[in-house]
Amino acid sequence: MLELKGRTKSAEIEPVAGHSLLDMALKADVDWQFSCSRGTCARCRCQIVEGGDLLSEITDEEWDRLEPEEFDEGYRLGCQAVIRSTEGRIVAVNKPYF
């Protein structure tokens, strides 16, 4: 199961391997902040509360935009965090900087 929490809307949906958290939020009509979908604006920043091990590895774009301590706290970019396994629960909360 994939639980996505936006600014005012949340959704629980079936995750789809190969899709980013941003893709899934848009598909579920969750109000997930974003501007570019390429990893440059960082508006899709989110905190992975559960299931980080079910997502792809941290990308170069994320290393360029996020601080090392943010990774320690579970932060990823929604457009870069791709679901690699649907065998478990993922919980992500959109937490843009502004």
N, CA, C and O atoms as a GROMACS GRO file, in nm:
protein
  392
    1MET      N    1   0.085  -0.117   0.000
    1MET     CA    2   0.000   0.000   0.000
    1MET      C    3   0.090   0.124   0.000
    1MET      O    4   0.199   0.124   0.058
    2LEU      N    5   0.042   0.228  -0.065
    2LEU     CA    6   0.113   0.355  -0.072
    2LEU      C    7   0.023   0.463  -0.014
    2LEU      O    8  -0.087   0.487  -0.063
    3GLU      N    9   0.071   0.528   0.092
    3GLU     CA   10  -0.004   0.638   0.152
    3GLU      C   11   0.070   0.768   0.123
    3GLU      O   12   0.188   0.783   0.157
    4LEU      N   13   0.000   0.860   0.059
    4LEU     CA   14   0.057   0.989   0.021
    4LEU      C   15  -0.019   1.100   0.092
    4LEU      O   16  -0.142   1.102   0.091
    5LYS      N   17   0.054   1.193   0.155
    5LYS     CA   18  -0.009   1.303   0.225
    5LYS      C   19   0.040   1.435   0.165
    5LYS      O   20   0.159   1.469   0.173
    6GLY      N   21  -0.053   1.509   0.106
    6GLY     CA   22  -0.021   1.640   0.050
    6GLY      C   23  -0.056   1.749   0.149
    6GLY      O   24  -0.068   1.725   0.269
    7ARG      N   25  -0.072   1.869   0.096
    7ARG     CA   26  -0.101   1.984   0.182
    7ARG      C   27  -0.239   1.972   0.248
    7ARG      O   28  -0.252   1.994   0.368
    8THR      N   29  -0.342   1.936   0.170
    8THR     CA   30  -0.477   1.924   0.226
    8THR      C   31  -0.544   1.792   0.192
    8THR      O   32  -0.650   1.760   0.245
    9LYS      N   33  -0.483   1.714   0.102
    9LYS     CA   34  -0.542   1.588   0.060
    9LYS      C   35  -0.446   1.473   0.084
    9LYS      O   36  -0.324   1.488   0.075
   10SER      N   37  -0.503   1.358   0.115
   10SER     CA   38  -0.425   1.235   0.132
   10SER      C   39  -0.492   1.125   0.052
   10SER      O   40  -0.610   1.134   0.018
   11ALA      N   41  -0.415   1.021   0.024
   11ALA     CA   42  -0.471   0.906  -0.048
   11ALA      C   43  -0.393   0.781  -0.013
   11ALA      O   44  -0.273   0.785   0.012
   12GLU      N   45  -0.464   0.670  -0.012
   12GLU     CA   46  -0.402   0.538  -0.002
   12GLU      C   47  -0.434   0.466  -0.130
   12GLU      O   48  -0.550   0.444  -0.163
   13ILE      N   49  -0.329   0.428  -0.203
   13ILE     CA   50  -0.346   0.364  -0.332
   13ILE      C   51  -0.249   0.247  -0.346
   13ILE      O   52  -0.156   0.231  -0.266
   14GLU      N   53  -0.272   0.167  -0.447
   14GLU     CA   54  -0.180   0.058  -0.477
   14GLU      C   55  -0.057   0.117  -0.548
   14GLU      O   56  -0.072   0.187  -0.647
   15PRO      N   57   0.062   0.089  -0.498
   15PRO     CA   58   0.182   0.141  -0.563
   15PRO      C   59   0.207   0.070  -0.697
   15PRO      O   60   0.169  -0.046  -0.715
   16VAL      N   61   0.270   0.142  -0.788
   16VAL     CA   62   0.304   0.086  -0.919
   16VAL      C   63   0.455   0.095  -0.935
   16VAL      O   64   0.511   0.205  -0.939
   17ALA      N   65   0.521  -0.020  -0.944
   17ALA     CA   66   0.666  -0.023  -0.961
   17ALA      C   67   0.705   0.053  -1.087
   17ALA      O   68   0.641   0.041  -1.191
   18GLY      N   69   0.814   0.130  -1.075
   18GLY     CA   70   0.862   0.207  -1.188
   18GLY      C   71   0.809   0.348  -1.196
   18GLY      O   72   0.852   0.427  -1.279
   19HIS      N   73   0.715   0.382  -1.108
   19HIS     CA   74   0.658   0.517  -1.104
   19HIS      C   75   0.714   0.592  -0.984
   19HIS      O   76   0.742   0.532  -0.880
   20SER      N   77   0.732   0.723  -1.000
   20SER     CA   78   0.781   0.805  -0.890
   20SER      C   79   0.668   0.837  -0.793
   20SER      O   80   0.550   0.822  -0.825
   21LEU      N   81   0.706   0.880  -0.674
   21LEU     CA   82   0.604   0.921  -0.577
   21LEU      C   83   0.525   1.039  -0.630
   21LEU      O   84   0.404   1.048  -0.606
   22LEU      N   85   0.589   1.130  -0.702
   22LEU     CA   86   0.518   1.243  -0.762
   22LEU      C   87   0.416   1.194  -0.865
   22LEU      O   88   0.303   1.241  -0.867
   23ASP      N   89   0.456   1.100  -0.950
   23ASP     CA   90   0.362   1.043  -1.048
   23ASP      C   91   0.239   0.986  -0.979
   23ASP      O   92   0.126   1.009  -1.022
   24MET      N   93   0.263   0.912  -0.872
   24MET     CA   94   0.154   0.846  -0.801
   24MET      C   95   0.064   0.950  -0.731
   24MET      O   96  -0.058   0.934  -0.728
   25ALA      N   97   0.124   1.056  -0.676
   25ALA     CA   98   0.045   1.161  -0.610
   25ALA      C   99  -0.044   1.232  -0.712
   25ALA      O  100  -0.161   1.260  -0.683
   26LEU      N  101   0.010   1.261  -0.829
   26LEU     CA  102  -0.070   1.327  -0.932
   26LEU      C  103  -0.183   1.236  -0.979
   26LEU      O  104  -0.296   1.282  -1.000
   27LYS      N  105  -0.153   1.108  -0.994
   27LYS     CA  106  -0.255   1.011  -1.037
   27LYS      C  107  -0.367   1.001  -0.933
   27LYS      O  108  -0.483   0.980  -0.969
   28ALA      N  109  -0.332   1.015  -0.804
   28ALA     CA  110  -0.430   1.004  -0.696
   28ALA      C  111  -0.494   1.138  -0.661
   28ALA      O  112  -0.574   1.146  -0.567
   29ASP      N  113  -0.461   1.243  -0.736
   29ASP     CA  114  -0.516   1.376  -0.714
   29ASP      C  115  -0.483   1.431  -0.575
   29ASP      O  116  -0.564   1.499  -0.512
   30VAL      N  117  -0.362   1.400  -0.528
   30VAL     CA  118  -0.312   1.455  -0.402
   30VAL      C  119  -0.243   1.587  -0.434
   30VAL      O  120  -0.169   1.596  -0.532
   31ASP      N  121  -0.266   1.688  -0.354
   31ASP     CA  122  -0.208   1.821  -0.380
   31ASP      C  123  -0.060   1.825  -0.339
   31ASP      O  124  -0.024   1.882  -0.236
   32TRP      N  125   0.021   1.763  -0.421
   32TRP     CA  126   0.165   1.750  -0.400
   32TRP      C  127   0.232   1.866  -0.471
   32TRP      O  128   0.212   1.885  -0.591
   33GLN      N  129   0.311   1.942  -0.400
   33GLN     CA  130   0.377   2.058  -0.459
   33GLN      C  131   0.488   2.014  -0.554
   33GLN      O  132   0.564   1.922  -0.524
   34PHE      N  133   0.497   2.080  -0.669
   34PHE     CA  134   0.608   2.058  -0.763
   34PHE      C  135   0.607   2.168  -0.868
   34PHE      O  136   0.504   2.232  -0.891
   35SER      N  137   0.720   2.189  -0.932
   35SER     CA  138   0.728   2.285  -1.042
   35SER      C  139   0.788   2.221  -1.166
   35SER      O  140   0.743   2.247  -1.277
   36CYS      N  141   0.890   2.137  -1.146
   36CYS     CA  142   0.967   2.094  -1.263
   36CYS      C  143   0.957   1.945  -1.296
   36CYS      O  144   0.959   1.910  -1.414
   37SER      N  145   0.947   1.860  -1.200
   37SER     CA  146   0.948   1.713  -1.213
   37SER      C  147   1.080   1.657  -1.265
   37SER      O  148   1.085   1.544  -1.314
   38ARG      N  149   1.190   1.736  -1.255
   38ARG     CA  150   1.322   1.691  -1.299
   38ARG      C  151   1.424   1.688  -1.185
   38ARG      O  152   1.539   1.650  -1.207
   39GLY      N  153   1.383   1.727  -1.065
   39GLY     CA  154   1.476   1.726  -0.953
   39GLY      C  155   1.552   1.855  -0.933
   39GLY      O  156   1.649   1.857  -0.857
   40THR      N  157   1.511   1.963  -0.999
   40THR     CA  158   1.584   2.089  -0.984
   40THR      C  159   1.515   2.188  -0.890
   40THR      O  160   1.583   2.270  -0.828
   41CYS      N  161   1.383   2.184  -0.879
   41CYS     CA  162   1.313   2.285  -0.797
   41CYS      C  163   1.304   2.244  -0.650
   41CYS      O  164   1.296   2.331  -0.563
   42ALA      N  165   1.304   2.116  -0.620
   42ALA     CA  166   1.294   2.061  -0.484
   42ALA      C  167   1.160   2.090  -0.416
   42ALA      O  168   1.149   2.071  -0.295
   43ARG      N  169   1.060   2.136  -0.489
   43ARG     CA  170   0.928   2.161  -0.427
   43ARG      C  171   0.857   2.030  -0.393
   43ARG      O  172   0.769   2.028  -0.308
   44CYS      N  173   0.895   1.921  -0.458
   44CYS     CA  174   0.831   1.792  -0.431
   44CYS      C  175   0.898   1.718  -0.316
   44CYS      O  176   0.873   1.599  -0.295
   45ARG      N  177   0.983   1.788  -0.242
   45ARG     CA  178   1.052   1.729  -0.126
   45ARG      C  179   0.950   1.663  -0.035
   45ARG      O  180   0.844   1.719  -0.006
   46CYS      N  181   0.983   1.544   0.009
   46CYS     CA  182   0.891   1.471   0.097
   46CYS      C  183   0.971   1.393   0.200
   46CYS      O  184   1.089   1.364   0.183
   47GLN      N  185   0.902   1.360   0.307
   47GLN     CA  186   0.962   1.276   0.410
   47GLN      C  187   0.903   1.138   0.400
   47GLN      O  188   0.781   1.121   0.401
   48ILE      N  189   0.990   1.039   0.389
   48ILE     CA  190   0.947   0.901   0.382
   48ILE      C  191   0.937   0.851   0.526
   48ILE      O  192   1.037   0.833   0.595
   49VAL      N  193   0.814   0.830   0.570
   49VAL     CA  194   0.787   0.789   0.708
   49VAL      C  195   0.803   0.638   0.722
   49VAL      O  196   0.840   0.588   0.828
   50GLU      N  197   0.773   0.567   0.615
   50GLU     CA  198   0.779   0.421   0.617
   50GLU      C  199   0.807   0.372   0.476
   50GLU      O  200   0.756   0.428   0.379
   51GLY      N  201   0.887   0.267   0.463
   51GLY     CA  202   0.908   0.201   0.334
   51GLY      C  203   1.016   0.259   0.246
   51GLY      O  204   1.015   0.236   0.125
   52GLY      N  205   1.109   0.332   0.302
   52GLY     CA  206   1.217   0.389   0.221
   52GLY      C  207   1.297   0.284   0.147
   52GLY      O  208   1.353   0.311   0.040
   53ASP      N  209   1.304   0.165   0.204
   53ASP     CA  210   1.379   0.056   0.140
   53ASP      C  211   1.308   0.002   0.015
   53ASP      O  212   1.368  -0.076  -0.060
   54LEU      N  213   1.184   0.042  -0.008
   54LEU     CA  214   1.110  -0.003  -0.125
   54LEU      C  215   1.126   0.093  -0.243
   54LEU      O  216   1.069   0.072  -0.350
   55LEU      N  217   1.205   0.200  -0.221
   55LEU     CA  218   1.226   0.301  -0.323
   55LEU      C  219   1.365   0.289  -0.385
   55LEU      O  220   1.453   0.223  -0.330
   56SER      N  221   1.382   0.352  -0.500
   56SER     CA  222   1.510   0.353  -0.568
   56SER      C  223   1.617   0.422  -0.483
   56SER      O  224   1.586   0.487  -0.383
   57GLU      N  225   1.741   0.406  -0.525
   57GLU     CA  226   1.853   0.471  -0.456
   57GLU      C  227   1.845   0.623  -0.476
   57GLU      O  228   1.781   0.670  -0.570
   58ILE      N  229   1.910   0.696  -0.389
   58ILE     CA  230   1.915   0.842  -0.399
   58ILE      C  231   1.987   0.879  -0.529
   58ILE      O  232   2.092   0.824  -0.561
   59THR      N  233   1.928   0.974  -0.602
   59THR     CA  234   1.982   1.013  -0.733
   59THR      C  235   2.080   1.130  -0.721
   59THR      O  236   2.088   1.195  -0.617
   60ASP      N  237   2.155   1.154  -0.828
   60ASP     CA  238   2.247   1.268  -0.831
   60ASP      C  239   2.172   1.399  -0.812
   60ASP      O  240   2.222   1.490  -0.746
   61GLU      N  241   2.051   1.409  -0.869
   61GLU     CA  242   1.971   1.530  -0.853
   61GLU      C  243   1.938   1.554  -0.706
   61GLU      O  244   1.939   1.668  -0.660
   62GLU      N  245   1.909   1.447  -0.634
   62GLU     CA  246   1.879   1.462  -0.491
   62GLU      C  247   2.004   1.502  -0.413
   62GLU      O  248   1.996   1.586  -0.324
   63TRP      N  249   2.118   1.444  -0.447
   63TRP     CA  250   2.243   1.481  -0.379
   63TRP      C  251   2.273   1.628  -0.402
   63TRP      O  252   2.329   1.694  -0.315
   64ASP      N  253   2.237   1.681  -0.520
   64ASP     CA  254   2.260   1.822  -0.552
   64ASP      C  255   2.166   1.915  -0.478
   64ASP      O  256   2.204   2.030  -0.450
   65ARG      N  257   2.046   1.871  -0.445
   65ARG     CA  258   1.943   1.958  -0.389
   65ARG      C  259   1.921   1.944  -0.238
   65ARG      O  260   1.879   2.040  -0.173
   66LEU      N  261   1.948   1.828  -0.183
   66LEU     CA  262   1.921   1.804  -0.041
   66LEU      C  263   2.051   1.794   0.038
   66LEU      O  264   2.156   1.758  -0.017
   67GLU      N  265   2.043   1.826   0.165
   67GLU     CA  266   2.159   1.817   0.254
   67GLU      C  267   2.171   1.674   0.309
   67GLU      O  268   2.070   1.605   0.323
   68PRO      N  269   2.293   1.629   0.341
   68PRO     CA  270   2.311   1.493   0.393
   68PRO      C  271   2.223   1.461   0.514
   68PRO      O  272   2.173   1.350   0.526
   69GLU      N  273   2.204   1.558   0.604
   69GLU     CA  274   2.121   1.532   0.722
   69GLU      C  275   1.974   1.512   0.685
   69GLU      O  276   1.900   1.446   0.758
   70GLU      N  277   1.932   1.569   0.572
   70GLU     CA  278   1.794   1.548   0.527
   70GLU      C  279   1.773   1.401   0.488
   70GLU      O  280   1.667   1.344   0.515
   71PHE      N  281   1.873   1.342   0.425
   71PHE     CA  282   1.862   1.200   0.391
   71PHE      C  283   1.851   1.116   0.518
   71PHE      O  284   1.774   1.020   0.524
   72ASP      N  285   1.929   1.153   0.620
   72ASP     CA  286   1.924   1.082   0.749
   72ASP      C  287   1.786   1.090   0.811
   72ASP      O  288   1.744   0.999   0.883
   73GLU      N  289   1.714   1.201   0.784
   73GLU     CA  290   1.579   1.221   0.839
   73GLU      C  291   1.471   1.163   0.749
   73GLU      O  292   1.352   1.174   0.780
   74GLY      N  293   1.511   1.100   0.638
   74GLY     CA  294   1.414   1.033   0.551
   74GLY      C  295   1.361   1.118   0.437
   74GLY      O  296   1.262   1.081   0.374
   75TYR      N  297   1.425   1.231   0.408
   75TYR     CA  298   1.376   1.316   0.300
   75TYR      C  299   1.424   1.268   0.163
   75TYR      O  300   1.536   1.221   0.148
   76ARG      N  301   1.336   1.281   0.066
   76ARG     CA  302   1.365   1.251  -0.075
   76ARG      C  303   1.292   1.353  -0.160
   76ARG      O  304   1.209   1.430  -0.110
   77LEU      N  305   1.323   1.355  -0.289
   77LEU     CA  306   1.245   1.433  -0.385
   77LEU      C  307   1.143   1.338  -0.446
   77LEU      O  308   1.178   1.232  -0.497
   78GLY      N  309   1.016   1.377  -0.442
   78GLY     CA  310   0.909   1.291  -0.492
   78GLY      C  311   0.924   1.253  -0.638
   78GLY      O  312   0.883   1.145  -0.679
   79CYS      N  313   0.984   1.342  -0.718
   79CYS     CA  314   1.000   1.313  -0.861
   79CYS      C  315   1.115   1.216  -0.887
   79CYS      O  316   1.122   1.157  -0.994
   80GLN      N  317   1.204   1.201  -0.790
   80GLN     CA  318   1.321   1.114  -0.807
   80GLN      C  319   1.306   0.980  -0.734
   80GLN      O  320   1.371   0.883  -0.771
   81ALA      N  321   1.222   0.975  -0.634
   81ALA     CA  322   1.202   0.853  -0.555
   81ALA      C  323   1.106   0.761  -0.631
   81ALA      O  324   0.985   0.782  -0.633
   82VAL      N  325   1.162   0.659  -0.694
   82VAL     CA  326   1.085   0.567  -0.778
   82VAL      C  327   1.057   0.439  -0.700
   82VAL      O  328   1.145   0.384  -0.634
   83ILE      N  329   0.935   0.394  -0.709
   83ILE     CA  330   0.895   0.270  -0.641
   83ILE      C  331   0.961   0.152  -0.711
   83ILE      O  332   0.941   0.132  -0.831
   84ARG      N  333   1.039   0.075  -0.638
   84ARG     CA  334   1.105  -0.041  -0.699
   84ARG      C  335   1.043  -0.172  -0.652
   84ARG      O  336   1.061  -0.276  -0.715
   85SER      N  337   0.969  -0.166  -0.541
   85SER     CA  338   0.903  -0.286  -0.491
   85SER      C  339   0.766  -0.248  -0.434
   85SER      O  340   0.751  -0.146  -0.368
   86THR      N  341   0.669  -0.333  -0.461
   86THR     CA  342   0.533  -0.311  -0.408
   86THR      C  343   0.503  -0.406  -0.293
   86THR      O  344   0.389  -0.417  -0.249
   87GLU      N  345   0.605  -0.475  -0.244
   87GLU     CA  346   0.591  -0.572  -0.136
   87GLU      C  347   0.612  -0.505   0.000
   87GLU      O  348   0.713  -0.530   0.066
   88GLY      N  349   0.519  -0.422   0.040
   88GLY     CA  350   0.530  -0.353   0.168
   88GLY      C  351   0.452  -0.224   0.165
   88GLY      O  352   0.381  -0.195   0.068
   89ARG      N  353   0.465  -0.147   0.270
   89ARG     CA  354   0.391  -0.022   0.283
   89ARG      C  355   0.487   0.096   0.271
   89ARG      O  356   0.596   0.096   0.330
   90ILE      N  357   0.446   0.196   0.194
   90ILE     CA  358   0.523   0.320   0.180
   90ILE      C  359   0.433   0.434   0.228
   90ILE      O  360   0.318   0.445   0.187
   91VAL      N  361   0.488   0.519   0.313
   91VAL     CA  362   0.416   0.637   0.359
   91VAL      C  363   0.506   0.758   0.332
   91VAL      O  364   0.619   0.763   0.381
   92ALA      N  365   0.456   0.854   0.253
   92ALA     CA  366   0.532   0.972   0.218
   92ALA      C  367   0.448   1.098   0.242
   92ALA      O  368   0.329   1.103   0.207
   93VAL      N  369   0.512   1.199   0.301
   93VAL     CA  370   0.445   1.325   0.331
   93VAL      C  371   0.517   1.437   0.256
   93VAL      O  372   0.637   1.456   0.274
   94ASN      N  373   0.445   1.510   0.173
   94ASN     CA  374   0.503   1.622   0.098
   94ASN      C  375   0.539   1.733   0.196
   94ASN      O  376   0.453   1.782   0.269
   95LYS      N  377   0.667   1.772   0.198
   95LYS     CA  378   0.715   1.877   0.288
   95LYS      C  379   0.807   1.972   0.213
   95LYS      O  380   0.928   1.968   0.230
   96PRO      N  381   0.747   2.058   0.129
   96PRO     CA  382   0.831   2.155   0.057
   96PRO      C  383   0.893   2.254   0.155
   96PRO      O  384   0.846   2.269   0.267
   97TYR      N  385   0.998   2.322   0.110
   97TYR     CA  386   1.066   2.420   0.194
   97TYR      C  387   0.980   2.542   0.220
   97TYR      O  388   0.992   2.607   0.324
   98PHE      N  389   0.891   2.573   0.125
   98PHE     CA  390   0.809   2.695   0.136
   98PHE      C  391   0.666   2.666   0.101
   98PHE      O  392   0.582   2.756   0.105
   0.00000   0.00000   0.00000
